[in-house]
Amino acid sequence: MASARDLRRRIKSVKSTQQITKAMKMVAAAKLRKAQERVTAARPFAAKVKEVLARLTASSSGVEHPLLATRQPDRVLYVLVTADRGLCGGYNANIMRMCAGMMQQKPGSLVAVGRKGRDFFRRRGFTIESEFVGLGEDIPFGSAKEIGELLVGYYEKEQFDEVYLLFTEFRSAINQIPTAIKLLPVEPPTEDENGSQVDYIYEPEPEALLSRLLPTYIETTIYRALLESKASEQGARMTAMGSATDNATEMIDKLTLSLNRARQAAITKEISEIVGGANALD
């Protein structure tokens, strides 16, 4: 059994760790509230852009655009969105495991958004075409626009034949879903059959609208993925730090019980020695 001094030191150490995890949980909860508000605000715009693109492609069949062109998928690019920091449970591990599985089935290169994903795949010798780290907590739309322009340039120059976007979709603080979508070539979404069928007149021509709408659709999709991932990161960190705080409390209780037993054993030993000494004098 450990000595009382060692147990006191360990209890003190666990209490210090508990204070840190409790503070991190509170900070993550505050950041999660803000990130969740941004995700909620971004979703309607992304859905409307998708709806407009569906109506445009449905009413202008036969229109060609470089971002709609399909090719034999010989060169594949994966855009992986992870966190810059750890201590967020299985958030990073889950999305990196999905990416590794997809790259095993269909090998390709990587664009890393986030330090954790970049470091993980760089250590394993994967090709990283570009990296975006340190985007911060309040991710600006300019970051998504920069990533989108890079990907569009890759695809238009035929450096890659398919581009996949991997991110973590936010459902709740305890439920985050690793998600993969094909970003390029753009697969025109289908218009809701239950919606009203309207024959639209476009000005300017559909070709000009597609030239503007398709890059916007890609940038909006990337921006929503970044916001979803940031909210998922904070939710996972809040949950992980909450579990760590609870585990620290349980460990302190067990160590305190062991400390009390050690003290009781020491007292019993001292009493036994005193009684034994008194009997020896008699």
C-alpha positions as CSV (number, residue, x, y, z in Angstrom):
1,M,0.0,0.0,0.0
2,A,1.2,3.5,-0.8
3,S,2.3,5.7,2.0
4,A,0.0,8.5,3.3
5,R,2.5,11.1,2.0
6,D,2.3,9.6,-1.6
7,L,-1.5,9.5,-1.5
8,R,-1.7,13.2,-0.4
9,R,0.6,14.2,-3.2
10,R,-1.5,12.3,-5.7
11,I,-4.7,13.7,-4.4
12,K,-3.2,17.2,-4.7
13,S,-2.1,16.5,-8.3
14,V,-5.5,15.1,-9.3
15,K,-7.3,18.1,-7.8
16,S,-5.0,20.5,-9.9
17,T,-5.8,18.5,-13.0
18,Q,-9.5,18.6,-12.2
19,Q,-9.5,22.4,-11.9
20,I,-7.9,22.6,-15.4
21,T,-10.4,20.2,-17.0
22,K,-13.3,22.0,-15.3
23,A,-12.1,25.4,-16.7
24,M,-11.6,23.9,-20.2
25,K,-15.1,22.5,-20.1
26,M,-16.6,26.0,-19.2
27,V,-14.5,27.6,-22.0
28,A,-15.6,25.0,-24.5
29,A,-19.2,25.5,-23.5
30,A,-19.0,29.2,-24.1
31,K,-17.3,28.7,-27.5
32,L,-19.8,26.0,-28.4
33,R,-22.7,28.4,-27.9
34,K,-21.2,30.9,-30.3
35,A,-20.1,28.3,-32.9
36,Q,-23.6,26.7,-32.8
37,E,-25.2,30.1,-33.5
38,R,-22.9,30.6,-36.6
39,V,-23.7,27.1,-37.9
40,T,-27.5,27.7,-37.5
41,A,-27.2,31.0,-39.3
42,A,-25.1,29.6,-42.2
43,R,-27.3,26.5,-43.0
44,P,-30.2,28.4,-44.6
45,F,-28.0,30.3,-47.0
46,A,-26.2,27.1,-48.0
47,A,-29.6,25.3,-48.5
48,K,-30.8,28.2,-50.7
49,V,-27.7,28.2,-52.9
50,K,-28.2,24.5,-53.3
51,E,-31.9,25.0,-54.2
52,V,-31.1,27.7,-56.8
53,L,-28.4,25.5,-58.4
54,A,-30.9,22.6,-58.5
55,R,-33.5,24.7,-60.3
56,L,-31.0,26.2,-62.7
57,T,-29.5,22.8,-63.7
58,A,-33.0,21.2,-64.0
59,S,-34.3,23.9,-66.4
60,S,-31.1,24.3,-68.5
61,S,-30.1,20.7,-69.3
62,G,-27.2,20.4,-71.8
63,V,-25.3,23.4,-70.4
64,E,-21.6,22.7,-70.0
65,H,-19.2,24.0,-67.4
66,P,-15.7,22.9,-66.4
67,L,-16.8,22.2,-62.8
68,L,-19.5,19.9,-64.1
69,A,-17.3,17.9,-66.4
70,T,-16.7,14.3,-65.2
71,R,-13.4,12.4,-65.9
72,Q,-11.9,9.1,-65.1
73,P,-11.0,9.4,-61.4
74,D,-7.3,8.6,-61.7
75,R,-6.2,11.4,-59.5
76,V,-8.2,12.0,-56.3
77,L,-7.8,14.9,-53.8
78,Y,-9.1,14.8,-50.2
79,V,-9.8,17.9,-48.2
80,L,-9.6,16.9,-44.6
81,V,-10.9,19.3,-41.9
82,T,-9.6,18.6,-38.4
83,A,-8.7,20.7,-35.3
84,D,-5.5,22.5,-34.5
85,R,-5.6,21.3,-30.9
86,G,-6.3,18.1,-29.2
87,L,-8.1,17.2,-25.9
88,C,-11.5,16.8,-27.7
89,G,-12.2,13.1,-27.3
90,G,-12.4,11.1,-30.5
91,Y,-13.2,14.1,-32.7
92,N,-9.9,14.1,-34.7
93,A,-9.4,10.4,-34.6
94,N,-12.8,9.6,-36.1
95,I,-12.5,11.9,-39.1
96,M,-8.9,10.9,-39.7
97,R,-9.8,7.2,-39.6
98,M,-12.5,7.8,-42.2
99,C,-10.0,9.6,-44.4
100,A,-7.4,6.9,-44.0
101,G,-10.0,4.3,-45.0
102,M,-11.1,6.2,-48.1
103,M,-7.5,6.8,-49.1
104,Q,-6.8,3.1,-48.7
105,Q,-9.7,2.2,-51.1
106,K,-8.9,5.1,-53.5
107,P,-5.4,6.5,-53.1
108,G,-4.9,10.2,-53.6
109,S,-3.4,13.4,-52.2
110,L,-4.5,15.6,-49.3
111,V,-5.3,19.2,-48.5
112,A,-5.1,19.5,-44.7
113,V,-7.3,22.0,-42.9
114,G,-6.1,21.8,-39.3
115,R,-2.8,21.0,-37.7
116,K,-3.9,17.5,-36.3
117,G,-4.8,16.1,-39.7
118,R,-1.7,17.5,-41.3
119,D,0.7,16.1,-38.7
120,F,-1.0,12.7,-38.7
121,F,-0.7,12.1,-42.4
122,R,2.6,13.8,-42.8
123,R,4.2,11.4,-40.3
124,R,2.8,8.5,-42.4
125,G,4.3,9.8,-45.7
126,F,1.2,10.9,-47.5
127,T,1.4,13.6,-50.1
128,I,0.0,17.0,-48.8
129,E,-0.7,19.4,-51.6
130,S,-1.6,22.3,-49.4
131,E,-2.3,23.1,-45.7
132,F,-4.4,25.6,-43.8
133,V,-3.7,25.8,-40.1
134,G,-4.4,28.4,-37.4
135,L,-7.8,29.5,-38.8
136,G,-8.8,30.5,-35.3
137,E,-12.2,30.3,-33.5
138,D,-14.1,32.8,-35.7
139,I,-13.4,31.5,-39.1
140,P,-14.0,34.1,-41.8
141,F,-15.6,33.4,-45.1
142,G,-12.4,34.5,-46.8
143,S,-10.7,31.3,-45.6
144,A,-13.4,29.2,-47.3
145,K,-13.1,31.4,-50.4
146,E,-9.3,30.8,-50.5
147,I,-9.7,27.1,-50.2
148,G,-12.4,27.0,-52.8
149,E,-10.3,29.0,-55.3
150,L,-7.4,26.6,-54.8
151,L,-9.6,23.5,-55.4
152,V,-11.3,25.0,-58.4
153,G,-7.9,25.8,-59.9
154,Y,-6.7,22.3,-59.3
155,Y,-9.8,20.9,-61.0
156,E,-9.8,23.2,-64.0
157,K,-6.2,22.6,-64.7
158,E,-7.0,18.8,-64.5
159,Q,-4.5,18.2,-61.8
160,F,-7.2,16.1,-60.0
161,D,-10.2,14.3,-61.3
162,E,-12.2,14.1,-58.1
163,V,-12.3,16.2,-54.9
164,Y,-13.8,15.0,-51.7
165,L,-14.5,17.1,-48.6
166,L,-14.3,15.4,-45.2
167,F,-15.6,17.1,-42.1
168,T,-17.6,16.5,-39.0
169,E,-21.2,17.4,-39.1
170,F,-22.6,18.9,-35.9
171,R,-25.8,17.4,-34.5
172,S,-25.5,18.1,-30.8
173,A,-22.9,18.5,-28.1
174,I,-22.7,14.7,-27.7
175,N,-23.4,13.7,-31.3
176,Q,-21.0,14.6,-34.2
177,I,-21.1,12.7,-37.4
178,P,-17.9,12.3,-39.7
179,T,-19.1,13.1,-43.2
180,A,-17.6,12.9,-46.6
181,I,-19.1,14.6,-49.7
182,K,-17.9,14.8,-53.3
183,L,-17.1,18.4,-53.9
184,L,-15.8,18.2,-57.5
185,P,-17.1,17.5,-60.1
186,V,-20.2,19.3,-58.8
187,E,-23.1,16.9,-58.9
188,P,-26.1,19.1,-59.4
189,P,-28.6,18.5,-56.5
190,T,-32.1,17.3,-57.5
191,E,-34.9,19.7,-57.0
192,D,-37.6,18.7,-54.5
193,E,-40.3,16.9,-56.3
194,N,-42.9,18.1,-53.8
195,G,-42.1,21.7,-54.5
196,S,-43.9,23.8,-57.0
197,Q,-42.7,23.4,-60.6
198,V,-42.1,26.8,-62.1
199,D,-40.6,27.7,-65.5
200,Y,-38.0,30.3,-64.8
201,I,-36.7,33.0,-67.2
202,Y,-33.0,33.6,-66.6
203,E,-31.2,36.8,-67.1
204,P,-28.3,36.6,-68.0
205,E,-28.0,33.2,-69.7
206,P,-27.7,30.0,-67.7
207,E,-24.1,29.6,-68.7
208,A,-23.2,33.0,-67.1
209,L,-25.2,32.1,-64.0
210,L,-23.5,28.8,-63.6
211,S,-20.1,30.4,-64.0
212,R,-20.9,32.6,-60.9
213,L,-23.1,30.1,-59.0
214,L,-20.9,27.0,-59.1
215,P,-17.9,28.7,-57.4
216,T,-20.3,30.2,-54.8
217,Y,-21.8,26.8,-54.2
218,I,-18.3,25.3,-53.6
219,E,-17.2,28.1,-51.3
220,T,-20.5,28.0,-49.3
221,T,-20.2,24.3,-48.9
222,I,-16.6,24.6,-47.6
223,Y,-17.6,27.4,-45.3
224,R,-20.5,25.4,-43.8
225,A,-18.1,22.4,-43.4
226,L,-15.6,24.6,-41.5
227,L,-18.3,26.0,-39.2
228,E,-19.8,22.5,-38.6
229,S,-16.3,21.2,-37.8
230,K,-15.6,24.0,-35.4
231,A,-18.9,23.5,-33.5
232,S,-18.3,19.7,-33.4
233,E,-14.8,20.3,-32.0
234,Q,-16.1,22.5,-29.2
235,G,-18.9,20.1,-28.4
236,A,-16.5,17.1,-28.3
237,R,-14.1,19.0,-26.1
238,M,-16.8,20.1,-23.7
239,T,-18.0,16.5,-23.4
240,A,-14.4,15.1,-23.0
241,M,-13.5,17.7,-20.4
242,G,-16.8,17.0,-18.5
243,S,-16.0,13.3,-18.5
244,A,-12.4,14.0,-17.3
245,T,-13.7,16.2,-14.5
246,D,-16.1,13.4,-13.4
247,N,-13.3,10.8,-13.6
248,A,-11.1,13.1,-11.5
249,T,-13.8,13.4,-8.8
250,E,-14.2,9.6,-8.7
251,M,-10.4,9.1,-8.5
252,I,-10.1,11.7,-5.6
253,D,-12.8,9.7,-3.7
254,K,-10.9,6.5,-4.2
255,L,-7.6,8.0,-3.2
256,T,-9.2,9.7,-0.1
257,L,-10.6,6.3,0.9
258,S,-7.1,4.7,0.5
259,L,-5.6,7.6,2.5
260,N,-8.0,7.1,5.3
261,R,-7.2,3.3,5.4
262,A,-3.5,4.1,5.4
263,R,-3.9,6.5,8.3
264,Q,-6.1,4.0,10.2
265,A,-3.5,1.3,9.6
266,A,-0.7,3.6,10.8
267,I,-2.7,4.5,14.0
268,T,-3.5,0.8,14.6
269,K,0.2,0.0,14.3
270,E,1.2,2.7,16.7
271,I,-1.3,1.5,19.3
272,S,-0.1,-2.0,18.9
273,E,3.4,-1.0,19.5
274,I,2.5,1.0,22.6
275,V,0.5,-1.9,24.0
276,G,3.3,-4.3,23.2
277,G,5.8,-2.0,24.9
278,A,3.7,-1.7,28.0
279,N,3.2,-5.5,28.2
280,A,7.0,-5.9,27.9
281,L,7.6,-3.6,30.8
282,D,5.2,-5.6,33.0
